[in-house]
């Protein structure tokens, strides 16, 4: 069979081929190409994001170029479902991250303690995101908040010299919190950080009413200080 005969056979068997490859219908291929790409994505967020883009493209085509209200209605439903699923994914990830942070705080301060003690502590925590370069505590100033690091790191400087680093699982400002004295060092975020922040006055009032929580917190301060000193590798160390 020569080429011309094959072409005639193909057209007779598949009469839609000319329309399929016609430049006039090239726009119709775009959303389906996006769907194929979305199916190749191993990351579910990218899969749904590209599927949303494909759906929006189909809605525009079927409402502005080739009007088809049934397709528009179903594509709109699919887009909304994918948007909803994306929001659920982001919410679940945020909850997972928050739960990990809360678990780290509870196990650091209250290892082996009953759940009610953890709930008391977590109710007092205010969660903060901190950007690099932000000063958490300034040398010589009163410490109004006790901080607990769940992500990132900060450098501790005394008279402008680096003396220590605090990172995940460390307290910041615990010595000033206990003594009531001004900070003995400056603490500056070195990387993006996530912190649990406790208002000093509110926390002290709560500890006065819950001695078991106060003893647990003081013990965690001691463990944390030992860890900071160990990381200093026998060099000078300081806590704010």
N, C-alpha and C positions, 0 to 999 in steps of 0.2 A: 504494500500500500504506500503510494507516494504521499508527499506532504499535503498537496492540494486535496487528495482524496480523504486523507485523515482529517483535514479541516472541515470538509463537507460532512463527514461522519460525525465529528464532534458537535457541529452546529445542529445537526439533525437530532442527535441524542440529548444534547444539553443546550436547548435554545436560549437559556438565560445567560450563557457565557458572555455575549457581547455587552449586556448590561452590567455584568459583574466586573468587567475590566474597564468599563467606560469611565473617562474622567468626570463625566456629569454626575456619577454616583460615588465619586471618591470620598465625599464627606460622610457617606453612610458607613464606610469601613472603620472610621476613626473610633467610635465608641466600642465596637466589637474588638478592635485591636487592643484597646485599653483593658477590656475584660480579660483577654488572653494574658496580657502582661500581669494583671492582678492575680490570676491563678498561678503564675510563676513565682509570686512572692512567698517566701517562707515566714516573713514577719507578718503577723496578723494585722498589725496597725497599718502597714503599707498596703496590704491586700484590700482592706476595707476602704482606705483613703482613695486608692486608684479606682475601686469599684464605684465610689461616690462620684468621682470625676466622670467616669464613663456614664453613669446614670444621668447626671446633669446634662452631659452632651446629648444623650438620647432625648431628654425632655426638650431641649432647645430645638433639636432637629425636627421632632415630631409636633412641635407647637408652632414653629416659625417657617419651616421649609416644606415639610410633608405632613400636613395636619392629620393627627391620629389620636383622638382623645383617650381611647382605651390604653394605648401604649403610654401616653403621658401620665395617666392615673396610676398604672402599675409601676412605672419607673419612679414616680414620686414616692410611692409607698416603699419601694426598695431602697431609695436614697435615705428616707427617714429612718428606716430600720437600721441601715448601716451607720448612720450618724449616731443613733441611739446606742448601738453596740460599741462604737468608738468611745462615747462618753462613759459607758460602763467600764470599759477596759481602763481608761485613765483614772476613773474613780477607784476601781479595785486596786490599781497600782499605788495610788495615793494612800489608800487605807492600809495596804500591806506595808508601805514605807513607814507610816505612822505607827503601826502595830510593832514593827521591829524596833523603832526608837523607844517606844514605851516599854517594851520588853527589856531592852538594854538598861534603861533607867531603873526599872524595878529590880532586875537581877543584880545590878551593881550596888544599889542602896539596901535592898531588902532580900538578900539571898535566903531562900528557905522560909521566908515570912508568909503568913496567911494573906490571901487575896485582898482582904479588907484594908490591910496596911498599905498595900500597893495602890489601891483605889484612892485612899486619902492623899497619898503623895502625888499621884497623877492629876488629881483635881486641882492641885495648886500650881501645876506647870503651865507655862505659856510658851508655845513653840515659836521659834524665830528662825528666819533665814538670814544669813550674814554674808556680805560680799567681801572679797579680799581687800585688805587695807583699812577696814573698819576697826576703830578702837573699841574694844569691849570694856576695858578697865584702864583708868589713867592713874599713874603713880602719884601718890599724895592725896588722892581724892577719896571721899567716902564711898563705900561699896553698897549700893542700894539693891543689887540683885545677885543672887547666887546662880551661877550658870553651870550647865552640864552639857558636854559635847557629845553628840551622837553621830556627827559626820564632819569631816574637814579637819583643819589644824590651825593653831595660832601660835605665834611666837611670844615669849615672855622676855621683856627687856627691862633692865635696871640701869638707870642713868644712861640710856641709849645703847647699852651693850646687851647682846643676846645672851640669856642665861639658861633658857630651857624652852622646850616645845610642849604644848599640850594638844592632845588629839582625842580620837574617839574613846569614850569611856572615862574621860578626865573631868574633874570639877575645875571651875575657874572662879576665883574669889572666895574660896572656902575659908582661908585663914582670916581674911577681913570679916567674913560673916561670923566666925566664931568669936573673934576678939573684939569686934566693933571698931577697930582701928582703921585709919586710912590705908589704902592699897600700898604695898611696898614695891610694886612693879607695875609696868604697863603691859597690857595684853592686846595684841593686834592680830586680826584674822590674816592668816597666810594664804588660805585657800577658801573657796566657798564653804560655809559651815551651816550646820543645823544644830540648834541649841534648845535645851529646855531651860527656861528662865523662871526663877522663883523670886518674887518680891520678898526682900529680907524681913521686913516687919511682919508681913502676913505669915511667912513660914515660921518665924520664931514664935508667934502667937499660937500657931497650930502645934508646934513641938512642945510648948508648955502644957498643952492639954493632952498630949499623947507621948508620954515618956518612952514607950517602946520604939516609936518612930524616931525620937531624938537620939536614943542610944544607937540605933541602926545607922542613922545618918553620920553620927560621929565616928563610928567604926569604919564606915566607907571612906570618910575623909582620911583616916589613918592609912588605910590600904592604898588609897589613891596617892597620898604623899610618898609612900614607899616606892610606888611605881614610877613616879616622876623622878625621884632621886636615883633610881636604878638606871633610867634612861639617860640621865645626865652623865653617866660613865665616869663617876668620881669627880666630875668637874663642878664648878659652882652652879647651884640651882636656886630657884626662887619661885614662890607662888604668890599670886596677887592677893 
